[in-house]
Amino acid sequence: MKTGRIFWAAMVGFAMTLPASMASAQLNSGAQTIALNATLAESLTLTLSANTVNFALSAGSATNAGSAGITATTAWTLAPGRTAVGVYAYFTSATAALTDGAGDNIPSSAFYIADNAGASTALTNTVAFGAVNAGLKLANVTITGANRSSSRTDAMAFNINLTGGTLPQLPANIYTGTLNIQAQATP
């Protein structure tokens, strides 16, 4: 009989722990999903350190340096398929890069840029922007997986050469013009 009581005591003890063990068993809901969309937009920007350069011109002189250099910083984040970034300097007229408004002009061929301490070069090329024979390609960066998001800097120094053609006879006056600097990413 003692064995029967022990058996029943064991059964009662087991029965008492059963609801506790069932209550501690995990109960999971079904999984719900959240769609994630992240967009990294393609971008190409160009900023200038300043936007004015003055020249004190000397009649017939080859050396009429600008009052200051300008730094252009080009930054990009490009999509696959882009192969190059070009940086260009240009005028909207090859014959009148600077003008006095009275018919006297300084052509783009007399305007020079030395980029990153390189050789001083006249704006006489046809580039992606501006007038025919009024531009200069400052840079052509090949795009790879290693520089798809990158930047470059072009430190420009300026000069106006008044020795060619009719420029030595240019009348005293104020000559104004606009030099454009622009970048382009190509496929």
Beta strands, then each sheet from edge to edge (+ up, - down):
strand 1: 43-48
strand 2: 70-77
strand 3: 84-90
strand 4: 98-99
strand 5: 105-106
strand 6: 111-115
strand 7: 120-122
strand 8: 135-142
strand 9: 149-160
strand 10: 176-177
strand 11: 180-186
sheet 1: 1+ 2- 9+ 6- 7+
sheet 2: 8+ 3- 11+
sheet 3: 5+ 4- 10+
end
